[in-house]
C-alpha cells in the first residue's frame, strides 16, 4: 500500500500598493475604449459564436469583432486599475499584453478604413477648385491625425503602467492592493 505524504507550502503572497502609473492609466483606458468604438463602429453589445471550435475563423478576421474583444479587455483593465480592487501583477501584465496586438494595429486599420470610404473623386475635384488659392490639402483630416496621436499617447501609458508594475514587484507575482 502506497502512502502519500502531503506537504503544504503555504506562503502568503506579498502585497504591494498599485503603482501610481497603473492607477493613472484609468483615463487612458477610457479614451482608448471610446476611440476604438468610434473608429470601428463597435455596437454596444456583441455576440460571439461558440457553436464549434472552428466557428470563430470568420469572426476573428473581422476588424469590428477584433476591436470589440480588445474593448472587453480594456473593460477588464479598467476594473483592475480601480482603487480597492485587489489583483495580482501577473493578471495586470497579461491583460496589457493581450491588448498589445490590437492596439498596435488599430491606427493603421482605422486609416485604411477611412481611405477606403473616402470619395476620392470628390476630394480631387475639391483640390482642383482650390488649386490656385491654397496649398494641397492633406488626404486625411487633421482630426484623424490628432486622434491617432492621442491614441498612441494613451497606448504608451499602458506600457508605462506595465513597466511600473514590473519594477514595483521586482518581476515577481505580487498582490496589488
C-alpha positions as a printed Julia matrix, in Angstrom:
177×3 Matrix{Float64}:
   0.0    0.0     0.0
   1.33   3.33   -1.0
   1.32   6.11    1.44
   1.44   9.68    0.25
   2.89  12.43    2.31
   1.24  15.71    1.68
   3.4   18.75    2.25
   1.73  22.09    2.13
   3.82  25.08    1.36
   1.77  28.0     2.45
   3.33  31.25    1.58
   1.43  34.44    1.74
   1.75  36.43   -1.43
   3.37  39.75   -0.68
   1.08  42.73   -1.06
   2.25  45.94   -2.66
   0.33  49.09   -3.47
  -0.74  49.64   -7.05
   1.85  51.88   -8.69
   0.62  55.4    -9.44
   1.19  54.78  -13.17
  -1.26  51.87  -13.03
  -3.87  53.95  -11.21
  -3.3   56.85  -13.62
  -3.92  54.69  -16.7
  -7.69  54.58  -16.0
  -8.31  57.71  -18.07
  -6.19  56.39  -20.93
  -8.15  53.13  -20.9
 -11.43  55.07  -21.12
 -10.13  57.1   -24.07
  -8.83  54.04  -25.91
 -12.2   52.35  -25.39
 -14.06  55.36  -26.84
 -11.71  55.7   -29.82
 -11.99  52.03  -30.74
 -15.79  52.24  -30.58
 -15.78  55.36  -32.75
 -13.22  54.2   -35.31
 -14.66  50.72  -35.84
 -18.34  51.44  -35.16
 -18.44  48.75  -32.49
 -22.02  48.32  -31.25
 -22.93  48.4   -27.55
 -23.36  44.62  -27.46
 -21.53  41.94  -29.45
 -22.42  38.26  -29.81
 -19.7   35.65  -30.29
 -20.24  32.3   -31.98
 -19.32  29.38  -29.7
 -21.16  26.6   -31.61
 -17.94  24.82  -32.6
 -14.21  25.14  -32.13
 -13.7   26.5   -35.65
 -16.77  28.75  -35.76
 -14.56  31.7   -34.83
 -12.47  31.52  -38.01
 -14.53  34.11  -39.89
 -15.19  36.26  -36.82
 -11.57  36.59  -35.76
 -10.69  38.06  -39.14
 -13.37  40.73  -38.86
 -11.89  44.02  -37.55
 -15.04  45.08  -35.69
 -15.09  41.89  -33.63
 -11.34  42.01  -33.01
 -11.69  45.55  -31.68
 -14.76  44.55  -29.64
 -12.64  41.86  -27.96
  -9.93  44.47  -27.29
 -12.59  46.75  -25.79
 -13.61  43.9   -23.47
 -10.0   43.62  -22.29
  -9.94  47.39  -21.76
 -13.01  46.94  -19.55
 -11.1   44.32  -17.55
  -8.05  46.59  -17.24
 -10.29  49.46  -16.14
 -11.64  47.26  -13.36
  -8.14  46.16  -12.31
  -6.98  49.78  -12.06
  -9.84  50.68   -9.74
  -8.6   51.65   -6.28
  -9.63  48.98   -3.77
  -9.91  46.18   -6.34
  -7.3   43.59   -5.41
  -5.49  41.83   -8.24
  -2.07  40.38   -8.96
   0.8   41.6   -11.04
   0.6   38.69  -13.47
  -3.07  39.36  -14.21
  -2.43  43.04  -14.95
   0.54  42.28  -17.18
  -1.35  39.55  -19.04
  -4.27  41.85  -19.8
  -1.95  44.59  -21.05
  -0.04  42.07  -23.19
  -3.31  40.69  -24.6
  -4.22  44.21  -25.73
  -0.92  44.88  -27.46
  -1.55  43.44  -30.94
  -4.96  45.08  -31.38
  -3.73  48.44  -30.09
  -0.7   48.37  -32.38
  -2.84  47.62  -35.42
  -5.81  49.89  -34.67
  -4.48  53.22  -36.04
  -3.39  51.72  -39.36
  -6.64  49.8   -39.69
  -8.58  52.99  -38.97
  -6.64  54.94  -41.6
  -7.13  52.14  -44.14
 -10.89  52.12  -43.46
 -11.03  55.92  -43.72
  -9.17  55.86  -47.03
 -11.42  53.09  -48.37
 -14.56  55.04  -47.51
 -13.33  58.37  -48.9
 -14.89  59.67  -52.11
 -11.58  60.35  -53.84
 -13.22  61.83  -56.95
 -14.86  64.49  -54.78
 -11.62  65.07  -52.88
  -9.66  65.51  -56.13
 -12.33  67.83  -57.52
 -12.1   69.95  -54.38
  -8.33  70.15  -54.83
  -8.75  71.29  -58.44
 -11.18  74.03  -57.34
  -8.76  75.3   -54.71
  -5.63  74.73  -56.79
  -4.95  78.42  -57.45
  -5.73  79.62  -53.93
  -4.37  77.12  -51.42
  -1.62  74.56  -50.96
  -2.52  70.9   -51.41
  -4.67  69.71  -48.52
  -3.71  66.55  -46.68
  -5.57  63.39  -47.77
  -6.91  62.82  -44.26
  -8.45  65.37  -41.94
  -6.4   66.89  -39.13
  -8.78  65.5   -36.52
  -7.82  61.98  -37.63
  -4.14  62.82  -37.14
  -4.94  64.29  -33.72
  -6.95  61.19  -32.75
  -4.11  58.89  -33.79
  -1.6   60.92  -31.79
  -3.93  60.81  -28.79
  -4.45  57.05  -29.27
  -0.7   56.41  -29.37
  -0.15  58.55  -26.27
  -2.74  56.55  -24.34
  -1.33  53.27  -25.65
   2.11  54.33  -24.41
   0.58  54.98  -20.97
  -0.33  51.27  -20.81
   3.33  50.44  -21.42
   4.37  52.82  -18.63
   1.89  51.16  -16.28
   3.24  47.7   -17.15
   6.84  48.84  -16.54
   5.81  50.34  -13.2
   4.14  47.08  -12.15
   7.24  45.09  -13.11
   9.51  47.49  -11.27
   7.37  47.63   -8.11
   7.12  43.83   -7.96
  10.76  43.09   -8.83
   9.4   40.81  -11.55
   7.61  38.58   -9.04
   3.94  37.82   -8.73
   2.57  40.06   -6.0
  -0.86  41.12   -4.86
  -1.69  44.65   -5.9
  -3.84  46.45   -3.39
